[in-house]
Amino acid sequence: MKRTLGKTSLGLLSALVLLHCASPDLPGAEEADGAGTTESGSPAGKATLPPKTSDGASGASSPPAASTAPGAPSAPAPVASCDFTKPFEAPIALAGFTPGAQVATPRLSHDELTIYFTTHDASGKARLARSVRTSLAAPFSAPVVLDAQSSSAKDNDPSISADGASLWFSSEREGGSDKLFMAPLLAGTTTFGAPTLVPLAVTSADDQHPYFRVAGGELWFSSTRDGQWDIYVATKRGAGFDAPRRVDELHSSAATRQPMVTEDGLTILFSSERTGGAGKRDLWMAHRATVASPFGSAEVLSTVSSAADEFAGWISNDGCRVYFSSDRSSTVHRAYVAARPAK
């Protein structure tokens, strides 16, 4: 499988990070949940918040410099330093997390120095959490639960937009089914505000696993709107969104969840239980030539997936690394990264 990131799309991503440092023009925060609502694990410690990091770009061959805060301007996106003709190598567990702690569906900041994920509190309830590190080679700090965005209900799968201006997640706080929420970055601060419900078409189905693609103004998520888990996308229109549409070319008779689309809109990572995988929920990837084209046939990441469950997480800006979580070596999910070989 070949994948190249052109200079045009890399330049667009850099421009977005430099220019879009204000929160999206939405009437309220939207919540999005992540997978892993049924897994059990140890609670994350509510440690003192480590130094904040920005959403700057980082390269595959050398770690980025420590940065400042979410939404801060970043350095230009790097030229990919990996070989796209080669498959991803065997994944390794991310360092710094307490063994036995739930770290599910990891989504990272633009510079890969801040990680957002689902953890569990002492009662086993899903909670939004964040950890930081000073370089790609450094371990992550003790997780911090995002109390300002949390509720008494289950909150899942936080993800940050590429410009650092908004935090998205799902929650059961509205009662019954999962709905999507968004918390904006407060102007002049490094803090996200109170979350509000994302104004999508009303439905009694579950909406989960949100990811907001800034470049296209698109909210990607998974939903049971048609009776099973499928990938949907809704385009931002003024203060709200157009009606969500199912991404039919990625449809399968098996559950398909946790979409993460690159900022150029040409690559999507997701998890699915469809046939052809290694077993249970596996990682899949698909590409397209333009944002107006449908995605091509999805291919399983066979060198990364296992007989256990994998929850799709995030793709690095240079396309050289994928982050995900899996219960392959534990009763709860741990976070992993897999990289393509260097050129």
C-alpha positions as CSV (number, residue, x, y, z in Angstrom):
1,M,0.0,0.0,0.0
2,K,1.5,3.3,-1.0
3,R,0.7,6.7,0.6
4,T,2.3,10.0,-0.1
5,L,1.6,13.4,1.4
6,G,2.1,16.1,-1.2
7,K,3.6,19.5,-0.5
8,T,0.3,21.1,-1.2
9,S,-1.6,19.2,1.5
10,L,1.3,19.7,4.0
11,G,1.4,23.4,3.3
12,L,-2.4,23.6,3.9
13,L,-2.0,21.8,7.2
14,S,0.7,24.3,8.3
15,A,-1.4,27.3,7.3
16,L,-4.4,25.9,9.2
17,V,-2.5,25.6,12.4
18,L,-1.1,29.1,12.0
19,L,-4.4,30.8,11.1
20,H,-7.1,28.9,13.0
21,C,-6.5,29.6,16.6
22,A,-10.0,30.7,17.5
23,S,-12.8,28.4,18.6
24,P,-15.3,27.2,15.9
25,D,-18.4,29.4,15.6
26,L,-20.8,27.0,17.3
27,P,-23.5,27.9,19.8
28,G,-22.2,25.4,22.3
29,A,-19.7,22.7,23.1
30,E,-20.4,19.3,21.6
31,E,-19.7,16.0,23.2
32,A,-18.3,13.0,21.5
33,D,-17.8,9.6,23.2
34,G,-15.1,7.1,22.5
35,A,-15.0,3.4,22.3
36,G,-14.2,1.4,25.4
37,T,-17.4,2.1,27.4
38,T,-17.5,-1.5,28.5
39,E,-13.9,-2.1,29.4
40,S,-12.8,-1.9,33.0
41,G,-9.6,-0.5,34.3
42,S,-7.9,1.3,37.2
43,P,-8.7,5.0,37.6
44,A,-6.2,7.6,36.4
45,G,-4.6,9.6,39.1
46,K,-5.7,13.2,39.2
47,A,-2.2,14.6,39.1
48,T,-1.2,18.2,38.9
49,L,-1.6,19.4,35.3
50,P,1.8,19.1,33.6
51,P,3.1,22.0,31.4
52,K,0.7,22.6,28.5
53,T,1.8,21.8,24.9
54,S,1.0,23.4,21.6
55,D,-0.2,21.8,18.5
56,G,2.9,22.3,16.5
57,A,4.2,19.9,13.8
58,S,6.8,17.3,14.5
59,G,9.0,15.1,12.3
60,A,9.6,11.4,12.4
61,S,13.4,11.5,12.6
62,S,13.9,14.0,15.4
63,P,11.7,14.9,18.4
64,P,10.0,18.4,18.4
65,A,11.0,21.1,20.8
66,A,8.7,21.5,23.9
67,S,5.9,23.8,23.0
68,T,3.5,26.2,24.8
69,A,-0.2,25.7,24.8
70,P,-3.2,24.3,22.9
71,G,-4.0,26.5,19.9
72,A,-0.5,28.2,19.8
73,P,1.1,28.8,16.4
74,S,3.3,25.9,15.2
75,A,6.3,25.2,13.1
76,P,5.8,24.1,9.4
77,A,4.7,20.5,8.9
78,P,7.6,18.2,8.1
79,V,8.4,16.3,5.0
80,A,7.7,12.6,5.6
81,S,10.8,10.7,6.6
82,C,9.4,7.2,6.3
83,D,9.0,4.7,3.5
84,F,5.4,4.6,2.4
85,T,6.0,1.5,0.3
86,K,6.6,-0.4,3.5
87,P,4.0,-1.5,6.1
88,F,3.9,-0.3,9.6
89,E,6.3,-2.1,11.9
90,A,5.3,-3.9,15.1
91,P,3.6,-1.5,17.6
92,I,5.1,-0.6,20.9
93,A,3.2,0.5,24.1
94,L,3.4,4.2,24.9
95,A,5.6,4.8,28.0
96,G,4.5,6.6,31.1
97,F,1.1,5.1,31.9
98,T,0.4,3.1,35.0
99,P,0.0,-0.6,34.2
100,G,-3.7,-1.6,34.5
101,A,-5.0,1.9,33.8
102,Q,-7.5,2.3,30.9
103,V,-6.0,4.4,28.0
104,A,-8.4,3.9,25.2
105,T,-8.8,5.6,21.7
106,P,-5.8,8.0,21.9
107,R,-6.1,11.2,19.9
108,L,-3.0,13.5,19.8
109,S,-2.3,17.2,19.3
110,H,-0.6,18.3,16.1
111,D,2.9,18.1,17.6
112,E,2.2,14.7,19.2
113,L,3.2,16.0,22.6
114,T,-0.3,15.9,24.1
115,I,-2.5,12.9,24.2
116,Y,-6.3,12.8,24.9
117,F,-8.0,9.5,25.7
118,T,-10.7,7.7,27.6
119,T,-9.8,6.4,31.1
120,H,-11.8,5.0,34.0
121,D,-12.4,6.4,37.5
122,A,-12.4,4.3,40.7
123,S,-16.0,3.1,40.0
124,G,-15.1,2.1,36.4
125,K,-16.9,5.0,34.8
126,A,-15.5,6.4,31.5
127,R,-13.8,9.7,31.9
128,L,-12.0,12.2,29.6
129,A,-8.2,12.5,30.3
130,R,-5.0,14.1,29.0
131,S,-1.3,13.5,29.3
132,V,1.7,15.4,28.0
133,R,5.4,14.7,27.1
134,T,8.3,16.9,26.2
135,S,9.4,15.0,23.0
136,L,8.5,12.0,20.9
137,A,11.1,10.0,22.8
138,A,9.9,11.0,26.3
139,P,7.3,9.1,28.4
140,F,3.9,10.7,29.0
141,S,3.2,12.3,32.3
142,A,0.6,11.1,34.8
143,P,-2.9,11.4,33.3
144,V,-5.1,14.4,34.3
145,V,-8.9,13.9,34.2
146,L,-10.6,16.8,32.4
147,D,-13.0,17.8,35.2
148,A,-14.3,21.0,33.5
149,Q,-15.6,18.9,30.6
150,S,-16.7,15.8,32.6
151,S,-20.1,15.0,33.9
152,S,-21.7,12.4,36.2
153,A,-22.5,10.3,33.1
154,K,-20.1,8.3,30.9
155,D,-17.8,10.6,28.9
156,N,-15.7,9.1,26.1
157,D,-13.1,9.6,23.3
158,P,-11.9,13.2,23.5
159,S,-10.1,14.5,20.4
160,I,-8.6,17.9,19.7
161,S,-8.8,19.7,16.4
162,A,-5.6,20.3,14.4
163,D,-5.6,24.0,15.3
164,G,-6.0,23.2,19.0
165,A,-9.1,25.4,19.1
166,S,-11.7,22.8,20.1
167,L,-12.1,19.6,22.1
168,W,-14.7,17.0,20.9
169,F,-16.1,14.0,22.7
170,S,-19.2,11.9,23.3
171,S,-21.3,11.6,26.4
172,E,-24.4,10.1,27.9
173,R,-25.2,13.2,29.9
174,E,-28.3,14.0,27.9
175,G,-29.8,10.7,29.0
176,G,-30.3,7.5,27.1
177,S,-28.0,7.5,24.0
178,D,-24.6,8.9,23.4
179,K,-24.4,12.4,21.8
180,L,-21.5,14.5,20.6
181,F,-20.2,17.6,22.4
182,M,-17.6,20.3,21.8
183,A,-15.7,22.5,24.3
184,P,-14.0,25.6,22.7
185,L,-10.6,26.9,23.7
186,L,-11.3,30.1,25.7
187,A,-9.9,33.2,24.1
188,G,-6.5,34.3,25.4
189,T,-6.2,31.1,27.6
190,T,-4.9,27.6,27.4
191,T,-8.1,26.2,28.9
192,F,-11.1,24.7,27.2
193,G,-14.5,26.0,28.2
194,A,-17.8,24.3,29.1
195,P,-19.0,21.7,26.5
196,T,-22.3,22.0,24.7
197,L,-24.3,19.6,22.5
198,V,-23.3,19.5,18.9
199,P,-26.3,20.7,16.8
200,L,-26.7,17.6,14.6
201,A,-30.0,16.3,13.3
202,V,-32.0,14.9,16.2
203,T,-31.9,11.1,16.5
204,S,-32.4,8.5,19.2
205,A,-29.3,6.6,17.9
206,D,-25.9,6.6,19.5
207,D,-23.3,9.1,18.1
208,Q,-19.7,8.5,19.1
209,H,-16.0,8.9,18.3
210,P,-15.9,12.5,16.9
211,Y,-13.1,14.0,15.0
212,F,-13.3,17.5,13.5
213,R,-11.3,18.1,10.3
214,V,-10.6,21.9,10.3
215,A,-9.6,22.1,6.7
216,G,-12.9,20.9,5.4
217,G,-15.1,22.1,8.4
218,E,-16.2,18.4,8.7
219,L,-17.2,16.5,11.8
220,W,-16.5,12.8,11.3
221,F,-18.0,10.3,13.7
222,S,-19.6,6.9,14.1
223,S,-23.3,6.3,14.6
224,T,-26.0,3.7,14.8
225,R,-28.5,5.9,12.8
226,D,-29.0,3.2,10.2
227,G,-29.3,0.4,12.7
228,Q,-25.6,-0.5,13.0
229,W,-22.3,1.2,13.6
230,D,-21.2,3.1,10.5
231,I,-19.0,6.2,9.7
232,Y,-20.8,9.5,9.1
233,V,-19.7,13.0,8.2
234,A,-21.4,16.4,8.7
235,T,-20.2,19.6,7.2
236,K,-20.3,22.8,9.3
237,R,-22.7,25.4,8.0
238,G,-22.9,28.7,9.8
239,A,-23.5,28.0,13.5
240,G,-24.5,24.4,12.9
241,F,-24.0,21.4,10.6
242,D,-25.7,19.9,7.6
243,A,-27.5,16.7,8.1
244,P,-25.0,13.9,8.6
245,R,-24.5,11.5,5.7
246,R,-23.2,8.0,5.9
247,V,-19.9,7.3,4.1
248,D,-21.3,4.5,2.0
249,E,-18.0,3.4,0.4
250,L,-16.7,2.4,3.9
251,H,-20.0,0.6,4.8
252,S,-19.8,-3.0,5.8
253,S,-22.2,-5.6,7.2
254,A,-19.9,-5.5,10.3
255,A,-19.6,-2.6,12.8
256,T,-17.3,0.2,11.7
257,R,-16.2,2.9,14.2
258,Q,-13.7,5.5,15.3
259,P,-12.9,7.4,12.1
260,M,-9.9,9.7,12.1
261,V,-9.3,11.7,8.8
262,T,-6.1,13.5,8.0
263,E,-6.3,17.2,7.5
264,D,-5.9,16.9,3.7
265,G,-8.9,14.7,3.8
266,L,-7.2,12.0,1.7
267,T,-6.6,9.2,4.3
268,I,-8.9,7.7,6.9
269,L,-8.1,5.4,9.8
270,F,-10.9,3.5,11.5
271,S,-11.6,0.2,13.3
272,S,-14.0,-2.5,12.1
273,E,-15.1,-6.0,12.8
274,R,-15.4,-6.8,9.1
275,T,-14.0,-10.0,7.5
276,G,-10.4,-10.0,6.4
277,G,-8.9,-8.8,9.7
278,A,-6.9,-10.5,12.4
279,G,-9.9,-11.0,14.7
280,K,-12.4,-8.9,16.7
281,R,-12.1,-5.2,16.0
282,D,-9.1,-4.4,13.8
283,L,-7.4,-1.2,12.3
284,W,-8.2,-0.3,8.7
285,M,-7.1,2.4,6.4
286,A,-8.4,3.8,3.1
287,H,-7.3,6.6,0.7
288,R,-8.8,8.8,-2.0
289,A,-7.3,11.0,-4.7
290,T,-9.3,14.2,-3.9
291,V,-11.8,15.2,-1.2
292,A,-14.5,15.1,-3.9
293,S,-13.7,11.4,-4.6
294,P,-14.9,8.4,-2.7
295,F,-12.5,6.4,-0.6
296,G,-11.0,3.4,-2.2
297,S,-11.1,-0.1,-0.8
298,A,-10.1,-0.3,2.8
299,E,-7.1,-2.3,3.8
300,V,-6.5,-3.9,7.1
301,L,-3.2,-2.9,8.9
302,S,-2.2,-6.5,9.3
303,T,1.2,-5.8,10.9
304,V,-0.5,-3.7,13.6
305,S,-3.8,-5.5,14.3
306,S,-4.1,-8.5,16.6
307,A,-6.6,-11.2,17.6
308,A,-7.7,-8.8,20.4
309,D,-9.6,-5.5,20.0
310,E,-7.9,-2.5,18.5
311,F,-9.5,1.0,18.7
312,A,-8.4,3.4,16.0
313,G,-6.8,6.6,17.3
314,W,-4.7,9.1,15.3
315,I,-2.3,9.4,12.3
316,S,0.8,11.7,12.6
317,N,1.0,14.7,10.3
318,D,3.7,13.2,8.2
319,G,1.8,10.0,7.9
320,C,4.6,7.9,9.4
321,R,2.9,6.8,12.7
322,V,-0.4,5.5,13.8
323,Y,-1.6,5.6,17.4
324,F,-4.3,3.3,18.8
325,S,-5.3,1.3,21.8
326,S,-5.7,-2.4,22.3
327,D,-6.4,-5.0,25.1
328,R,-4.0,-7.5,23.6
329,S,-1.8,-7.6,26.7
330,S,-4.2,-6.6,29.4
331,T,-7.8,-6.7,30.6
332,V,-8.1,-3.0,29.8
333,H,-6.9,-0.9,26.8
334,R,-3.3,0.3,26.6
335,A,-2.1,3.0,24.1
336,Y,0.3,2.0,21.3
337,V,2.2,3.5,18.4
338,A,3.3,1.9,15.2
339,A,5.7,3.5,12.7
340,R,6.6,2.9,9.1
341,P,10.3,2.2,8.5
342,A,12.6,5.2,7.8
343,K,13.6,5.9,4.2
